[in-house]
């Protein structure tokens, strides 16, 4: 197999592995609050929102050290160990205990930081400036198939159910745990890239993530990775992109946890309200896959760069937020186990709810594929620290959003996303224009990004 073929193979395996792991984890996140609501009459006393807030809070802090950990053990082994912890978190729901639930939330926060830092490093190592856009789209599309499979099962298994029994819960989470473990094992198929660096070349990636096995050199690389993360955090481009990244964190919280809870709480949806959570996840996944596939395939043909894709993303999201505001009761995110009988500005429509799910997924893919692409382009030699900063900002904003989701009505959650999304779009445009100017100065074709 040629070097380029091996790199494409690695990207596909990376995407499939993440697809399996996040089939389990995102399905778990979508139904966690609904399942926990049915458990809170027992000895279990926990909150899905609080758990997710802990996960993303710990994840954000752990991103300060994740480049160092990846430097020491390597990206492949980092992803394998992280996948095991994802499986353990999901397995907690088989027989929930409050202490185990929150302990697993802390552990998976650490694992997630390492997993996504290693993913960014692996993606960049197997790409160049001509293939980073394509590879980002391929990875994102494969990853988002995770939203289809788990939610499809939930839709059919829970159709017509208004209460989730112990048997229903155990069956779902045993299956999700096994799926997560399959994805973890697939990481072993990723093939190591040969070192093509010429003697005397100064390559900061090799300096940080080199192959020396000595403990001293590994520690030096770990310290170098930490210092590089701090340095990159305060560059103009990273500060501007952090506003865009913050928006993706807020949206991640909304579509992966809050919106499904809103749908499941609307009593006017009748006996379908619980199964509609799964159907909503499927439509989100369709939007994500469509966006990732299109923007990945078209990345080589576009001569206008990333800005039009991001503009499409924010317009699609604003339409979705407007429709959700009219369709969903204001108290849906914090409704009790009995649900809500309130009505917004129209009678709740299942069709509108599913359309909004699709738009949320499509808009999210617009932002994430372009952020992955521009980070891989700007920081090709410092990929691990750059992607660690990306996940740090995204996850700390997701943690804040999960925390206030316990208290804020729907209208305020939508308003926050509108404001941050507006400014995040402007800051992304600013960085992209700078990248285009740098390419022009080098005499490169803007379409290559």
Residue pairs with C-beta under 8 A, 6 or more apart in sequence:
1 9
3 194
6 191
6 193
7 126
7 127
7 131
7 135
7 193
8 126
8 135
9 191
10 122
10 126
10 190
10 191
10 193
11 123
11 126
11 127
11 135
11 138
11 139
12 138
12 142
13 186
13 187
13 189
13 190
14 119
14 122
14 123
14 126
14 139
14 190
15 138
15 139
15 140
15 141
15 142
15 143
16 142
16 183
16 186
17 79
17 83
17 183
17 184
17 186
17 187
17 190
18 119
18 139
18 142
18 143
18 146
18 183
19 142
19 143
19 144
19 145
19 146
19 183
20 146
20 179
20 180
20 182
20 183
20 184
20 186
21 83
21 86
21 146
21 179
21 180
21 183
21 184
22 143
22 146
22 147
22 183
23 145
23 146
23 147
23 149
23 150
23 176
23 179
23 180
23 183
24 86
24 87
24 90
24 146
24 150
24 176
24 177
24 179
24 180
24 183
25 86
25 89
25 90
25 146
25 180
26 146
26 147
26 150
26 256
26 281
27 146
27 150
27 151
27 153
27 154
27 172
27 176
27 281
28 89
28 90
28 93
28 173
28 176
29 48
29 52
29 256
29 257
30 150
30 151
30 154
30 256
30 257
30 260
30 277
30 278
30 280
30 281
31 154
31 172
31 260
31 277
31 278
32 48
32 51
32 52
32 93
32 257
33 47
33 48
33 49
33 257
33 260
33 261
34 48
34 164
34 260
34 261
34 264
34 274
34 277
35 48
35 93
35 164
35 169
36 44
36 46
36 47
36 48
36 96
37 337
38 163
38 164
38 169
38 337
39 46
39 96
40 46
40 337
43 98
44 96
44 97
44 98
44 101
45 98
46 96
46 98
46 101
46 102
47 406
48 257
48 261
49 257
49 402
49 403
49 405
49 406
50 102
50 402
50 403
50 406
51 101
51 102
51 105
52 105
52 253
52 257
52 398
52 399
52 402
53 399
53 400
53 402
53 403
54 102
54 105
54 106
54 109
54 399
55 105
55 106
55 108
55 109
55 112
55 399
56 109
56 249
56 253
56 395
56 396
56 397
56 398
56 399
56 402
57 109
57 395
57 396
57 399
58 105
58 106
58 109
58 110
58 113
59 109
59 110
59 112
59 113
59 391
59 392
59 395
59 396
59 399
60 113
60 391
60 392
60 393
60 395
60 396
60 399
61 109
62 109
62 110
62 112
62 113
62 114
63 113
63 117
63 229
63 388
63 389
63 391
63 392
63 395
64 226
64 229
64 388
64 392
65 113
65 226
66 113
66 114
66 116
66 117
66 384
66 388
66 391
67 117
67 208
67 222
67 225
67 226
67 228
67 229
67 384
67 385
67 388
68 221
68 222
68 223
68 225
68 226
69 78
69 114
69 117
69 222
70 78
70 114
70 117
70 118
70 121
70 209
70 225
70 384
71 208
71 209
71 218
71 221
71 222
71 224
71 225
71 384
72 218
72 219
72 221
72 222
73 81
74 209
75 118
75 119
75 121
75 122
75 125
75 209
75 384
76 118
76 122
76 187
76 188
76 190
76 192
78 114
78 115
78 117
78 118
79 114
79 115
79 118
79 119
79 122
79 184
79 187
80 184
80 187
80 188
81 111
81 114
82 111
82 112
82 114
82 115
82 118
83 111
83 115
83 180
83 181
83 183
83 184
83 187
84 111
84 181
84 184
85 107
85 108
85 110
85 111
86 108
86 111
86 112
86 115
86 180
86 184
87 177
87 180
87 181
87 184
88 104
88 107
88 108
89 104
89 105
89 107
89 108
90 173
90 176
90 177
90 180
91 173
91 177
92 100
92 101
92 104
93 169
93 173
94 169
94 170
94 173
94 174
94 177
95 170
109 395
112 391
112 395
113 388
113 391
113 392
113 395
116 387
116 388
116 390
116 391
117 384
117 387
117 388
117 391
118 384
119 387
120 372
120 375
120 376
120 383
120 384
120 386
120 387
120 388
120 390
120 391
121 209
121 383
121 384
121 387
122 190
123 132
123 135
123 136
123 139
123 372
123 376
123 383
124 132
124 205
124 376
124 379
124 380
124 383
124 387
125 193
125 205
125 383
126 135
126 193
127 135
127 136
127 376
127 380
128 380
129 377
129 380
129 444
129 448
129 449
130 300
130 448
132 372
132 373
132 376
132 377
132 380
132 449
133 295
133 296
133 299
133 300
133 369
133 373
133 449
134 296
134 297
134 299
134 300
135 296
135 376
136 296
136 299
136 369
136 372
136 373
136 376
137 292
137 293
137 294
137 295
137 296
137 297
137 299
137 369
138 292
138 296
139 292
139 372
140 288
140 291
140 292
140 296
140 365
140 368
140 369
140 372
141 288
141 289
141 291
141 292
141 293
141 296
141 365
142 292
143 288
143 292
144 285
144 288
144 289
144 292
144 361
144 365
145 285
145 289
146 285
147 281
147 282
147 284
147 285
147 288
147 289
147 361
148 282
148 285
148 286
148 289
149 179
150 176
150 179
150 278
150 281
151 277
151 278
151 279
151 280
151 281
151 282
151 285
152 278
152 282
153 172
153 175
153 278
154 172
154 275
154 277
154 278
154 281
155 275
155 276
155 278
155 279
155 282
156 275
156 278
157 168
157 171
157 172
158 164
158 168
158 274
158 275
158 277
158 278
159 272
159 275
160 271
160 272
160 275
161 168
161 271
161 274
161 275
162 271
162 273
162 274
164 274
195 206
195 211
197 203
197 206
203 381
204 228
204 381
204 382
205 380
205 381
205 382
205 383
207 221
207 224
208 221
208 224
208 225
208 228
208 382
208 384
208 385
209 221
209 225
209 384
210 217
210 221
212 218
212 221
225 384
225 385
228 382
228 385
229 385
229 388
229 389
232 238
232 379
232 382
232 385
232 386
232 389
233 239
233 389
237 378
237 431
237 434
238 386
238 389
240 427
240 428
240 430
240 431
241 371
241 374
241 375
241 390
241 427
241 428
241 431
242 389
242 393
243 420
243 423
243 424
243 427
243 428
244 310
244 367
244 371
244 424
244 425
244 427
244 428
245 371
245 390
245 393
245 394
245 397
245 424
246 393
246 394
246 397
246 420
246 424
247 367
247 397
247 417
247 420
247 421
247 424
248 364
248 367
248 368
248 371
248 394
248 424
249 393
249 394
249 395
249 396
249 397
249 398
249 401
250 397
250 398
250 401
250 416
250 417
250 420
250 421
251 317
251 360
251 363
251 364
251 367
251 417
251 421
252 364
252 394
252 398
253 397
253 398
253 401
253 402
253 405
254 360
254 401
254 413
254 417
255 284
255 357
255 360
255 361
255 364
257 402
257 405
258 333
258 401
258 405
258 413
259 280
259 324
259 356
259 357
259 360
260 277
260 280
260 281
261 277
261 332
261 333
262 324
262 328
262 329
262 332
262 333
262 410
263 269
263 273
263 276
263 277
263 280
263 328
263 332
263 353
264 273
264 274
264 276
264 277
264 339
265 273
265 329
265 332
265 333
265 335
265 339
265 340
266 273
266 328
266 329
266 332
266 339
266 340
266 348
267 273
267 338
267 339
267 340
267 341
268 341
268 343
268 347
268 348
269 276
269 348
269 350
272 350
273 339
276 350
276 353
276 354
279 354
279 357
280 353
280 354
280 357
281 357
282 357
283 354
283 355
283 357
283 358
283 361
284 357
284 358
284 360
284 361
284 364
285 361
286 358
286 361
287 357
287 358
287 359
287 360
287 361
287 362
287 363
287 364
287 365
288 361
288 362
288 364
288 365
289 361
289 365
290 361
290 362
290 365
291 361
291 362
291 363
291 364
291 365
291 366
291 369
292 365
292 369
295 309
295 365
295 366
295 369
295 370
296 369
299 373
300 447
300 448
301 447
302 308
302 447
303 446
303 447
304 446
305 432
305 435
305 436
305 446
305 449
306 370
306 373
306 374
306 428
306 432
306 449
307 428
307 429
307 432
307 433
309 366
309 369
309 370
310 366
310 367
310 370
310 425
310 428
310 429
310 432
311 425
312 363
312 366
313 362
313 363
313 364
313 365
313 366
313 367
313 370
313 425
314 363
314 366
314 421
314 422
314 424
314 425
316 359
316 362
316 363
316 366
317 359
317 360
317 363
317 364
317 417
317 421
318 418
318 421
319 359
320 356
320 359
320 360
320 363
321 414
321 417
321 418
323 352
323 355
323 356
323 359
324 356
324 410
324 414
325 344
325 345
325 410
325 411
325 414
326 344
326 345
326 346
326 352
327 344
327 346
327 348
327 349
327 352
327 353
327 356
328 344
328 348
328 353
328 410
329 335
329 340
329 342
329 343
329 344
329 348
329 410
330 342
330 344
330 409
330 410
330 411
331 340
331 342
331 409
331 410
332 340
332 342
332 410
333 405
333 408
333 409
333 410
333 413
334 405
334 406
334 407
334 408
334 409
346 352
367 424
370 428
371 390
371 428
373 449
374 428
374 431
374 432
374 435
374 449
375 383
375 386
375 387
375 390
376 383
377 435
377 449
378 386
378 431
378 435
379 385
379 386
401 413
401 416
404 413
405 413
435 449
436 446
436 449
439 445
439 446
439 448
439 449
440 446
